[in-house]
């Protein structure tokens, strides 16, 4: 797995000013140990000058592009991929063919204006060393500069009218328009910024991806109201007829989730304030209180698990009401059996399970006696290691399998994990944070990921939703990215605005690439359309894939 340049500057442009030998770096190293201790920091970082310049300039705009009125693809280039010089606060673009930030560094004393921070990735780069720098290895100079720029970004983007990306939804060429309606839909699909409540970027990045999960939006429209009717069909062996139950009102967290997603879809409003939803989540998971930086993957787990618990309670209440609310004392054995059977099947019908929950089959084989044990477990996401985890698996094996005496022995074992049930939406978690001795460290290496993912090779032979020899294709539609280090980082999102899939698309789906759509980068309240190439170069932490129908 290869490391890629942290910014989109061409390698030739970034290295042409120096032929100095580069310090060796361990490719497996973490952010905190791999960051170069740059000798230029003492001369090239002046926080007071940066503050003075930034506070008196237009935020996140290339001053040279603004003067020259440079355009790229019909759009102003001034706000494209901006880097800030940490010596003087100059904000320059990094667009191919323009690169005002490079020209700025070359025009002044190279070693005094050689360190920049990207306003899109929050990474620091030294042109003289030709290296990405850790913001925490240089006497706090870089860390203080990064902290100021991030805080100013929140204030600057909140002070102006928030940006909303609206894309016109076009039907596929093969879809026949309904009678009496135009062939071009007037529906608008917005991407909105989300206010940062104080170090809540980890929450905002996840919510941007959930807001673009079409199946979630559709199912919520069905179940959000009191009185929704749910039809439960137990398996044939129970000898029970289908039962229709009426669900009560949603619980507080789920109701807040419904309201939040509705506000995200409303094209008539600006940025969304997530305070109600976030506070409801903190009631369920107090670990997120205090406005400290948290982990996006843990947030996703707590949020979906908590909603799942509330919806399970809601379904059980509907079943009990259908049986006139029996108690342990008043219910006979047959009633108890029926309530249990309907409950077992009904709780699987909550919208979290229907969208995100799949099943893994863990198979462990003892290398001594070849005994095989199998365990099935549900998952909301699948965690994948970035660095090779050289772990020797040991198994407590009860071997007779001499003189019929059973002995407990620890033996080497092999473990295989396969998907036995596929969810419509699958989330992959790239394990960038790992334990190294007593320390928790971050792996900053780039990981290549596909736009179209075939999961068939990772499915068991008995996979519930998979026919023999069939391909199972999933399309990437969202990313949570983490930039920075363990001590100070920032979560952002990339989401693909696209038309919802239709069942008629099944015979026309493009198996070789993505369907039409536009990728959008979102950092709290900042919303910007970006090319697919930038998405593929992101430092992905969570990847959201949806099944291609």
Residue pairs with C-beta under 8 A, 6 or more apart in sequence:
1 386
1 445
1 446
1 447
1 448
2 446
3 27
3 445
3 446
4 446
4 537
5 11
5 14
6 118
6 121
6 123
6 125
6 132
7 14
7 81
7 83
7 94
7 118
7 121
7 123
7 125
8 81
8 94
8 96
8 534
8 537
9 94
9 99
9 102
10 96
13 99
13 102
14 125
14 127
14 130
15 130
17 106
17 110
17 127
17 128
18 127
18 128
18 129
18 130
20 128
20 129
22 129
22 130
22 131
23 36
23 131
25 34
25 36
26 33
26 34
27 445
28 387
28 443
30 434
30 436
30 441
30 442
30 443
30 444
30 486
31 134
31 441
31 442
31 443
31 444
31 484
31 485
31 486
32 134
32 136
32 137
32 439
32 441
32 442
32 485
32 486
32 487
33 441
34 134
34 444
35 132
35 133
35 134
35 135
35 136
35 137
35 485
36 126
36 129
36 131
36 132
36 133
36 134
36 137
37 137
37 138
38 115
38 126
38 129
38 131
38 133
38 138
39 129
40 111
40 114
40 115
40 126
40 128
40 129
41 115
41 133
41 138
41 139
41 141
41 142
42 141
43 87
43 111
43 112
44 86
44 87
44 111
44 112
44 113
44 114
44 115
44 126
45 86
45 87
45 115
45 138
45 141
45 142
45 145
46 86
46 87
46 88
47 86
47 141
47 144
47 145
47 148
49 87
49 88
49 89
50 84
50 85
50 86
50 87
50 88
50 89
50 145
50 148
50 149
51 89
51 148
52 89
53 88
53 89
53 90
54 84
54 89
54 91
54 148
54 149
54 152
55 152
57 63
57 89
57 91
58 66
59 91
59 152
59 153
59 156
59 157
60 79
60 82
60 91
60 119
60 153
60 156
60 526
61 78
61 79
61 82
61 91
62 70
62 77
62 78
62 79
62 80
62 82
62 91
62 92
62 93
62 100
62 101
63 90
63 91
63 92
63 100
64 70
64 92
64 93
64 100
64 103
64 104
65 76
65 77
65 78
65 80
65 93
65 98
65 100
66 78
69 76
70 76
70 77
70 78
70 98
71 77
72 80
72 95
77 93
77 95
77 98
78 93
79 528
80 93
80 94
80 95
81 93
81 94
81 95
81 118
81 120
82 91
82 92
82 93
82 94
82 118
82 119
82 120
83 91
83 92
83 93
83 94
83 101
83 116
83 117
83 118
83 119
83 125
84 90
84 91
84 116
84 117
84 119
84 149
85 91
85 92
85 101
85 104
85 105
85 113
85 115
85 116
86 115
86 116
86 117
86 124
86 142
86 145
87 108
87 112
87 113
87 115
88 108
88 113
90 101
90 104
90 113
91 119
92 99
92 100
92 101
92 102
92 103
92 104
92 116
93 99
93 100
93 101
94 101
94 102
94 118
101 116
102 127
104 113
105 113
105 114
105 116
105 127
110 127
110 128
111 128
114 126
114 127
114 128
114 129
115 124
115 125
115 126
115 127
115 133
115 142
116 124
116 125
116 127
117 123
117 124
117 125
117 142
117 145
117 146
117 149
118 125
119 149
119 153
120 492
120 521
120 523
120 528
121 483
121 539
122 146
122 149
122 150
122 483
122 484
122 489
122 490
123 132
123 483
123 484
124 132
124 133
124 134
124 135
124 142
124 146
125 131
125 132
125 133
126 133
132 444
133 142
134 142
134 485
135 142
135 143
135 145
135 146
135 484
135 485
135 488
136 142
136 143
136 485
136 487
136 488
143 487
143 488
146 484
146 488
147 488
150 490
153 523
153 524
153 526
154 196
154 524
154 525
157 193
157 524
157 525
157 526
158 195
158 271
158 525
161 270
162 192
162 193
162 270
162 271
162 525
162 527
163 193
163 525
163 526
163 527
163 528
164 190
164 191
164 192
164 193
164 267
164 270
164 527
165 190
165 191
165 497
165 518
165 520
165 527
165 529
166 188
166 189
166 190
166 267
167 188
167 189
167 497
167 518
168 184
168 185
168 186
168 187
168 188
169 185
169 187
169 188
169 189
169 499
170 184
170 185
170 499
170 516
171 177
171 183
171 184
171 185
171 499
172 499
172 502
172 505
172 508
174 504
174 505
174 508
175 502
175 504
175 505
177 183
188 267
189 497
189 498
189 499
190 264
190 265
190 266
190 267
191 208
191 212
191 495
191 497
191 520
191 522
191 527
192 211
192 264
192 269
192 270
192 271
192 272
192 527
193 270
193 271
193 272
193 522
193 524
193 525
193 526
193 527
194 204
194 207
194 208
194 271
194 272
194 273
194 274
194 522
194 524
194 525
195 271
195 272
195 273
195 274
195 275
195 524
195 525
196 204
196 524
196 525
197 274
197 275
197 278
197 291
198 291
199 291
199 292
199 293
199 294
200 274
200 278
200 291
201 293
201 490
201 491
201 492
201 523
201 524
202 293
202 294
202 295
202 296
202 299
202 491
203 274
203 278
203 281
203 288
203 294
203 296
203 299
204 274
204 491
204 493
204 522
204 524
205 296
205 480
205 481
205 491
205 492
205 493
205 522
206 296
206 299
206 300
206 303
206 480
206 493
206 542
207 260
207 264
207 274
207 277
208 478
208 493
208 495
208 522
209 477
209 478
209 479
209 480
209 493
209 495
209 542
209 544
210 216
210 261
211 217
211 261
211 264
211 265
211 495
212 477
212 478
212 495
212 496
212 497
213 355
213 425
213 477
213 478
213 544
213 546
214 500
214 501
214 546
215 354
215 355
215 424
215 425
215 546
216 261
216 351
216 355
216 425
217 261
217 265
218 500
219 351
219 354
219 355
220 257
220 258
220 261
220 351
222 228
223 230
223 247
223 250
223 311
223 351
224 250
224 255
224 258
226 247
226 248
226 249
226 250
227 246
227 247
228 246
228 247
229 244
229 245
229 246
229 247
230 244
230 245
230 246
230 247
230 315
230 318
230 346
230 349
231 242
231 243
231 244
232 242
232 243
232 244
232 245
232 319
232 342
232 345
232 346
232 349
233 242
233 345
234 240
234 242
234 243
234 341
234 342
234 344
234 345
235 345
238 341
240 338
240 341
240 342
243 319
243 322
243 342
244 322
245 315
245 318
245 319
245 321
245 322
245 342
245 346
246 318
246 321
246 322
247 314
247 315
247 317
247 318
248 314
248 317
248 318
248 321
249 255
250 258
250 310
250 311
250 314
251 310
251 311
251 313
251 314
252 280
252 283
252 310
253 277
253 280
253 281
253 283
253 284
253 306
253 307
253 310
254 307
254 310
254 311
254 314
256 276
256 277
256 280
257 277
257 303
257 307
259 276
259 277
260 272
260 274
260 276
260 277
263 269
263 272
264 272
271 525
278 288
281 288
281 302
281 303
281 306
282 288
282 289
284 302
284 306
285 302
285 306
287 294
287 298
287 302
288 294
288 299
288 302
293 488
293 489
295 433
296 480
296 482
296 491
296 541
296 542
297 381
297 383
297 429
297 541
297 542
300 380
300 381
300 427
300 542
301 380
301 381
304 352
304 356
304 380
305 380
307 352
308 350
308 352
308 353
308 357
311 350
311 351
311 352
312 347
312 350
314 350
315 343
315 346
315 347
315 349
315 350
316 343
316 346
316 347
318 346
319 339
319 342
319 343
319 346
320 326
320 339
323 331
323 335
323 338
323 339
326 335
326 336
326 339
331 339
347 353
354 424
355 423
355 424
355 425
356 380
356 381
356 423
356 425
356 427
357 378
357 379
357 380
357 423
358 378
358 379
358 419
358 421
358 422
358 423
358 426
359 376
359 377
359 378
359 379
359 419
359 420
359 421
359 464
360 376
360 377
360 378
360 379
360 382
360 417
360 418
360 419
360 420
361 374
361 375
361 376
361 417
361 418
361 419
361 420
361 460
361 462
362 374
362 375
362 376
362 377
362 415
362 416
362 417
363 372
363 373
363 374
363 415
363 416
363 417
363 418
364 372
364 373
364 374
364 375
364 393
364 395
364 413
364 414
364 415
364 416
365 371
365 372
365 413
365 414
365 416
366 372
366 395
366 397
366 399
366 411
366 413
367 411
367 412
367 413
367 414
368 397
368 399
368 409
368 411
368 412
369 397
369 399
369 401
369 411
371 397
371 401
376 420
380 427
381 426
381 427
381 428
381 429
381 542
382 426
382 427
382 428
382 429
383 429
383 431
384 428
384 429
384 430
384 431
385 431
385 434
386 430
386 431
386 432
386 434
386 443
386 445
386 447
387 434
387 443
387 445
392 412
393 412
393 413
393 414
393 415
394 410
394 411
394 412
394 413
395 410
395 411
395 412
395 413
396 408
396 409
396 410
397 408
397 409
397 410
397 411
397 413
398 406
398 407
398 408
399 406
399 407
399 409
399 411
400 406
418 458
418 459
418 460
418 463
419 455
419 458
419 459
419 460
419 463
420 459
420 460
420 462
420 463
420 464
421 463
421 464
421 465
422 455
422 459
422 463
422 464
422 465
422 466
422 472
422 547
424 546
424 547
425 544
425 545
425 546
425 547
426 455
426 474
426 545
426 547
427 542
427 543
427 544
427 545
428 449
428 542
428 543
428 545
429 541
429 542
430 447
430 540
430 541
430 542
430 543
431 443
432 442
432 443
432 444
432 482
432 539
432 541
433 440
433 441
433 442
433 443
433 486
434 440
434 441
434 443
435 441
440 486
441 486
442 482
442 485
442 486
442 489
444 539
446 537
446 539
447 540
448 536
449 476
449 536
449 540
449 543
450 476
451 475
451 476
451 513
451 514
451 532
451 536
452 473
452 474
452 475
452 476
452 511
452 512
452 513
452 514
452 548
453 473
453 474
453 475
453 476
453 545
454 471
454 472
454 473
454 474
455 472
455 473
455 474
456 466
456 470
456 471
456 472
459 466
459 472
461 468
465 472
466 472
471 511
472 547
473 509
473 511
473 547
473 548
474 545
474 546
474 547
474 548
475 514
475 515
475 545
475 546
475 548
476 496
476 514
476 543
476 544
476 545
477 495
477 496
477 498
477 544
477 545
477 546
478 493
478 494
478 495
478 496
478 543
478 544
479 493
479 494
479 495
479 535
479 538
479 540
479 541
479 542
479 543
479 544
480 491
480 492
480 493
480 540
480 541
480 542
481 491
481 492
481 493
481 494
481 538
481 539
481 540
481 541
482 489
482 490
482 491
482 539
482 541
483 489
483 490
483 492
483 539
484 490
490 523
491 541
492 521
492 522
492 523
493 521
493 522
493 523
494 519
494 520
494 521
494 522
494 530
494 534
494 535
494 538
495 519
495 520
495 522
496 514
496 517
496 518
496 519
496 520
497 517
497 518
497 519
497 520
498 515
498 516
498 517
498 518
499 515
499 516
499 517
501 546
501 548
501 549
502 549
503 549
505 549
506 549
509 515
509 548
509 549
511 548
514 532
518 529
519 529
519 530
519 531
519 532
519 534
519 535
520 527
520 528
520 529
520 530
521 527
521 528
521 529
521 530
521 534
522 528
